[in-house]
Amino acid sequence: MNAEKKNYALPIAMMFALFFMISFVTGLPSPMGVIVAKQFGASNFESQLGFLANFLAYAFMGIPAGIMLKKFGYKKTALAAILVGFAGVGVQYLSGAVGSFSVYLTGAFIAGFSMCMLNTVVNPMLNTLGGGGNSGNKLLQFGGSINSVGATITPMLVGYLMGAAAGRTIEKANPALILAMGIFALAFVVLFFVDIPEPHMETASERKVKHKHSPLSFRHFTLGAIAIFIYVGIEIGIPSTANLFMTASNAARNAGLGMDATTAGSIVGVYWLLMLVGRFTGASIGSKVSSKTMMIAVSSLGLLFILLAIICPISLTITLPVLLTQVPVSIMFLVLCGLCTSIMWGSIFNLAVEGLGKYTAAAAGIFMVMVCGGGIVPLLQGFVSDHFGYINSYWVMFVCLGYMLFYGLIGSKNVNKDIPVEAEVI
């Protein structure tokens, strides 16, 4: 058994690298939004189109990615995902050379296909490489932590590379894009030459089974799928709009704070760092506190933070403990929301698939489709911020968090226990 684990050490390391890449590439539209706002004079609505392009790919690829996994297995699906990711980041790199906003959006869309495919692969693959059970779960927890590290580094690194306002061009982010392509290339080479187990490839007999129902036959799953759509929008929208707010000029129509990109990126990085703290905390109390209780608690706290961020005057400032930077209290409350969004994905997933039995695999594919909310909800917030200001746009986040609370309190109850969920024997 130890020898087998030793043999899988390299692909496990690559899965960790891909966990990092998922969050790193997914987080790029936030600082890149600041770049395109400066370089191309994009509005707040337009600056969020990178997220829309990235996450819209999930709507197209969510279910096909699940089919690929069952038909071709982990290795081939992962290799295909890495190639697509390399191409997506490469196109974004090219957009800097040609100075084209549309080319950048094309790259973000291609990268989104890769992120969807990788999300479908890395979780079950890492669990399998770990041998399942507690060992597999431990690897998944560690992979999730690395995911948070990538999300923390992205705005800080790109913000540092951007530097002064006059230097905000896509080419400034080239080192980060080259780093991403290098990791993709290394992961491809390693996985290509390593054998990994394929326990979840679908057999011919399994493909013949026709189910009378689907995950959408369960009310708590349907409402949970909507919750995932909204949740990813919350997770992305809060820090992304905050980044735009902090870096926008004081003289802009919707006046911003006029911060330099390095400082703003570091502050946004703290949001993702707090998500890491929240995930560690959630993992440590997960065996004692139910997903329902955790969901209700973090949704309520998030509502409070957003409300305080909206009503506190911008003139009221505080020094952030981590960075020792003077910021409006409103920004501090937005950063603290990272603690709340940290455990929502896992809580929603657990609540939504409870009692689904044989429909759980299909449910995971639908969940991947609904991740497209990460592009649509921030776009809506960007539209509101263009017309009513940055701070007022957070009423969109307030309403979204209200739905999270509703789902935790009421929507997560399984009212369809009469539907049989045991696997058919053929």
C-alpha positions in Angstrom: 0.0 0.0 0.0 2.8 2.4 0.9 4.5 1.6 -2.4 1.3 2.3 -4.3 1.0 5.7 -2.6 4.7 6.5 -3.4 4.0 5.7 -7.0 1.2 8.3 -7.1 3.2 11.0 -5.3 4.0 12.8 -8.6 0.5 12.9 -10.0 -0.8 13.9 -6.6 1.6 16.9 -6.7 0.3 17.7 -10.1 -3.2 17.7 -8.9 -2.2 20.1 -6.2 -0.7 22.3 -8.9 -3.9 22.1 -10.9 -5.9 23.1 -7.8 -3.7 26.1 -7.7 -4.1 26.8 -11.4 -7.9 26.6 -11.2 -8.1 29.5 -8.7 -5.2 31.4 -10.2 -6.7 31.5 -13.7 -10.2 31.9 -12.4 -9.1 34.9 -10.4 -7.3 36.6 -13.3 -10.4 38.6 -14.5 -10.4 40.6 -11.3 -7.1 42.4 -11.7 -7.4 42.1 -15.5 -10.7 44.0 -15.1 -8.7 46.9 -13.6 -6.3 46.7 -16.5 -8.9 46.8 -19.3 -10.7 49.6 -17.5 -7.6 51.7 -17.8 -6.2 50.5 -21.1 -9.4 50.4 -23.1 -11.6 52.8 -21.1 -14.0 50.0 -20.3 -17.0 50.7 -18.0 -17.6 48.7 -14.8 -20.0 46.5 -16.8 -17.5 45.9 -19.5 -14.6 45.2 -17.1 -16.6 42.3 -15.7 -17.0 40.7 -19.1 -13.8 38.7 -18.4 -15.6 36.8 -15.6 -18.7 36.4 -17.9 -16.5 34.9 -20.6 -14.7 32.6 -18.1 -17.7 31.3 -16.3 -20.1 31.2 -19.3 -17.9 28.3 -20.5 -19.2 26.3 -17.6 -22.7 26.5 -19.0 -21.5 24.9 -22.2 -19.0 22.5 -20.7 -20.4 21.4 -17.3 -22.4 18.3 -18.5 -20.1 17.4 -21.4 -17.1 17.4 -19.0 -18.9 14.9 -16.8 -19.6 12.7 -19.8 -16.0 12.9 -20.9 -14.9 11.8 -17.4 -17.1 8.7 -17.5 -16.3 7.8 -21.1 -12.6 8.5 -21.3 -11.5 8.5 -17.7 -9.4 10.9 -15.5 -6.2 10.9 -17.4 -7.4 11.7 -20.9 -9.9 14.3 -19.6 -7.2 16.0 -17.5 -4.7 16.1 -20.4 -7.4 17.6 -22.7 -8.2 20.2 -20.0 -4.6 21.1 -19.5 -4.1 21.7 -23.3 -7.3 23.8 -23.4 -6.1 25.8 -20.4 -2.6 26.4 -21.9 -4.3 27.7 -25.1 -6.7 29.9 -23.1 -3.9 31.6 -21.2 -1.8 31.8 -24.3 -4.6 33.7 -26.1 -4.8 36.1 -23.1 -1.0 36.6 -23.4 -1.5 37.3 -27.1 -4.1 39.9 -26.4 -1.4 42.0 -24.6 0.8 41.9 -27.7 -2.0 42.9 -30.1 -3.7 45.2 -27.5 -7.1 43.8 -28.2 -10.0 43.6 -25.6 -11.9 41.1 -27.8 -8.9 38.8 -28.0 -8.5 38.9 -24.2 -12.2 37.9 -23.8 -11.7 35.0 -26.2 -8.8 33.8 -24.1 -10.9 34.1 -20.9 -13.7 32.1 -22.6 -11.3 29.3 -23.7 -9.7 29.2 -20.2 -13.2 28.8 -18.8 -13.6 25.5 -20.7 -10.4 24.3 -19.1 -11.3 25.3 -15.6 -14.7 23.6 -15.9 -13.0 20.4 -17.1 -10.4 20.5 -14.4 -13.0 21.1 -11.7 -14.8 18.0 -12.9 -11.6 16.0 -12.8 -9.3 17.1 -9.9 -11.6 16.4 -7.0 -12.5 12.8 -7.7 -9.0 12.1 -9.1 -7.3 13.4 -6.0 -9.7 11.4 -3.8 -8.9 8.2 -5.8 -5.1 8.8 -5.7 -5.4 9.1 -2.0 -7.2 5.8 -1.7 -10.6 7.2 -0.8 -11.9 7.4 2.7 -10.2 9.6 5.2 -7.0 9.6 3.3 -8.7 10.8 0.1 -10.6 13.4 2.1 -7.4 14.7 3.6 -5.9 15.2 0.2 -9.1 17.1 -0.9 -8.9 19.4 2.1 -5.3 20.1 1.4 -6.1 20.7 -2.3 -8.8 23.2 -1.3 -6.3 25.1 0.8 -3.9 25.3 -2.1 -6.8 26.6 -4.2 -7.3 29.4 -1.7 -3.5 30.2 -1.8 -3.8 30.6 -5.6 -6.8 32.9 -5.2 -4.8 35.0 -2.6 -1.7 35.3 -4.8 -3.4 36.3 -8.1 -4.6 39.8 -7.3 -1.5 40.5 -5.3 0.9 39.3 -8.0 -0.9 41.0 -10.9 -1.4 44.2 -8.9 2.3 44.3 -8.2 3.1 43.8 -11.9 0.7 46.5 -12.9 2.3 49.1 -10.5 1.4 52.7 -11.2 -1.8 53.7 -12.9 0.0 54.8 -16.0 1.4 51.3 -16.5 -1.9 49.3 -16.5 -1.7 47.3 -19.7 -2.3 43.7 -20.3 1.4 43.2 -21.2 2.3 44.1 -17.6 0.6 40.8 -16.5 2.7 38.7 -18.9 5.0 37.2 -16.2 1.9 35.8 -14.4 0.5 34.4 -17.7 3.9 32.8 -18.6 4.0 31.3 -15.1 0.5 29.8 -15.7 1.5 28.3 -19.1 4.6 26.8 -17.6 2.7 25.0 -14.8 0.2 23.7 -17.4 3.0 22.4 -19.6 4.7 20.7 -16.7 1.5 19.1 -15.5 0.8 17.8 -19.0 4.2 16.1 -19.3 4.0 14.5 -15.9 0.5 13.2 -16.3 1.2 11.9 -19.8 3.9 9.5 -18.6 2.2 8.4 -15.3 -0.4 5.6 -14.9 -3.3 6.4 -12.7 -6.3 4.3 -11.6 -9.6 4.7 -13.5 -12.3 3.4 -11.2 -15.1 5.6 -12.4 -15.1 5.0 -16.1 -18.6 4.0 -17.2 -19.2 0.5 -18.5 -21.3 -0.3 -21.5 -24.0 -1.9 -19.2 -24.1 1.1 -17.0 -24.8 3.4 -20.0 -27.9 1.3 -20.8 -29.6 2.2 -17.5 -32.4 4.7 -17.9 -33.6 6.6 -14.8 -37.2 7.7 -14.4 -36.2 10.8 -12.5 -33.3 13.3 -12.4 -31.7 15.4 -9.8 -34.0 18.2 -10.8 -36.9 16.1 -9.5 -35.8 17.0 -6.0 -36.8 20.5 -4.9 -33.9 20.9 -2.5 -31.5 20.1 -5.2 -33.1 22.5 -7.7 -33.0 25.3 -5.1 -29.4 24.2 -4.3 -28.4 24.5 -7.9 -29.8 28.1 -7.9 -27.8 28.7 -4.7 -24.6 27.6 -6.4 -25.3 29.9 -9.3 -25.7 32.8 -6.9 -23.0 31.8 -4.5 -20.2 31.8 -7.1 -21.4 35.3 -8.2 -21.2 36.4 -4.6 -17.7 35.0 -4.1 -16.4 36.7 -7.3 -18.5 39.9 -7.2 -17.6 41.1 -3.7 -13.8 41.3 -4.3 -13.9 42.2 -8.0 -16.1 45.2 -7.6 -14.1 46.2 -4.5 -11.0 46.1 -6.6 -12.6 48.4 -9.2 -13.8 50.7 -6.5 -10.4 51.1 -4.9 -8.5 51.6 -8.1 -11.0 53.9 -9.9 -10.0 57.6 -10.1 -11.5 60.1 -7.6 -12.5 62.1 -10.6 -14.4 59.3 -12.3 -18.2 59.6 -12.7 -18.7 57.0 -10.0 -15.8 58.2 -7.9 -13.4 55.6 -6.6 -10.7 55.7 -4.0 -7.8 56.3 -6.4 -5.5 53.6 -4.8 -2.6 52.2 -6.7 -3.1 48.7 -8.1 -0.5 47.1 -5.8 -2.2 48.2 -2.6 -5.7 47.3 -3.9 -4.6 43.9 -5.1 -3.1 43.2 -1.7 -6.3 44.2 0.0 -8.3 41.9 -2.3 -5.8 39.2 -1.6 -6.7 39.4 2.1 -10.3 38.6 1.2 -9.1 35.3 -0.4 -6.7 34.7 2.5 -9.7 34.9 4.9 -11.4 32.4 2.7 -8.5 30.1 3.4 -8.9 30.7 7.1 -12.6 30.0 6.9 -12.0 26.7 5.0 -9.5 25.6 7.7 -12.0 26.5 10.4 -14.9 24.8 8.6 -12.9 21.6 8.1 -12.0 21.6 11.8 -15.6 21.9 13.0 -17.3 20.0 10.2 -17.7 16.8 12.1 -19.5 18.7 14.9 -21.5 21.3 13.2 -24.0 20.5 10.4 -23.8 22.1 6.9 -27.3 23.6 7.6 -26.1 25.4 10.7 -22.9 26.6 9.1 -24.9 27.9 6.1 -27.3 29.8 8.2 -24.5 31.3 10.3 -22.3 32.5 7.5 -25.2 33.8 5.4 -26.5 35.9 8.4 -23.0 37.2 9.1 -22.4 38.0 5.4 -25.7 40.0 5.3 -24.5 42.0 8.3 -21.1 42.7 6.8 -22.6 43.8 3.5 -25.2 46.0 5.2 -22.5 47.7 7.3 -20.3 48.2 4.2 -23.2 50.0 2.5 -24.3 52.3 5.4 -20.9 53.2 6.8 -19.6 56.6 5.4 -16.6 56.4 3.1 -14.9 59.0 5.2 -14.8 56.6 8.2 -11.5 54.8 7.9 -9.6 52.1 9.7 -6.1 50.5 9.4 -6.2 46.9 8.1 -4.3 44.7 10.6 -2.6 42.5 8.0 -1.4 45.2 5.6 -1.3 48.2 7.9 -3.1 50.2 5.2 -5.7 52.9 5.9 -9.0 52.0 4.1 -12.6 53.0 4.5 -14.4 50.8 7.1 -16.7 49.7 4.2 -13.7 48.0 2.5 -12.9 46.2 5.7 -16.4 44.8 6.0 -16.2 43.6 2.3 -12.9 41.9 3.0 -14.3 40.2 6.0 -17.0 38.6 3.8 -14.2 36.2 2.7 -14.8 34.4 6.0 -18.5 33.9 5.1 -18.1 32.8 1.4 -15.3 30.3 2.4 -17.5 27.4 3.4 -20.6 28.1 1.3 -19.7 25.8 -1.7 -19.2 22.7 0.5 -22.3 23.4 2.6 -24.6 24.0 -0.4 -23.2 20.9 -2.1 -23.7 18.7 0.9 -27.3 20.0 1.5 -28.3 19.8 -2.2 -27.1 16.2 -2.8 -28.4 14.8 0.5 -30.7 11.8 -0.3 -30.0 11.8 -4.1 -28.4 8.4 -4.1 -27.9 7.3 -7.7 -28.6 10.8 -9.0 -25.6 12.3 -7.3 -23.2 12.0 -10.2 -25.6 13.7 -12.6 -26.1 16.4 -9.9 -22.4 17.2 -10.0 -22.6 17.9 -13.7 -25.5 20.3 -13.2 -23.6 22.0 -10.5 -20.7 22.6 -12.9 -23.2 24.3 -15.3 -24.5 26.6 -12.6 -21.0 27.8 -11.9 -21.7 30.2 -14.8 -23.3 32.5 -12.2 -19.7 33.6 -11.4 -19.8 35.5 -14.6 -23.4 36.7 -14.7 -24.0 38.0 -11.2 -20.8 40.2 -11.1 -21.9 41.5 -14.6 -25.2 42.6 -13.0 -23.4 44.2 -10.1 -21.2 46.0 -12.6 -24.2 47.3 -14.4 -25.7 48.6 -11.2 -22.4 50.2 -10.2 -22.3 52.1 -13.5 -25.6 53.7 -12.8 -25.9 53.9 -9.0 -22.3 53.8 -7.8 -19.9 51.2 -6.4 -21.3 51.0 -2.8 -24.9 50.9 -3.9 -24.1 48.0 -6.2 -23.6 45.9 -3.1 -27.4 45.7 -2.6 -27.1 43.1 -5.3 -24.9 41.1 -3.0 -27.2 41.7 -0.1 -30.2 40.2 -2.0 -28.0 37.2 -3.1 -26.9 36.5 0.5 -30.6 36.7 1.5 -31.2 33.8 -0.9 -28.4 31.9 0.8 -30.1 32.4 4.1 -33.4 31.2 2.7 -31.8 28.1 1.3 -30.2 27.3 4.6 -33.4 27.8 6.6 -36.0 26.4 4.3 -34.9 25.5 0.8 -32.4 22.8 1.8 -35.1 20.4 3.2 -35.6 17.3 1.2 -39.4 17.1 0.5 -39.1 14.4 -2.2 -38.2 11.4 -0.1 -40.8 9.3 -2.0 -38.5 9.1 -5.1 -36.4 5.9 -5.1 -32.7 6.6 -5.2 -31.2 3.1 -5.0 -29.2 1.9 -8.0 -30.9 -0.5 -10.4 -29.5 -4.0 -10.7 -29.2 -5.2 -14.3 
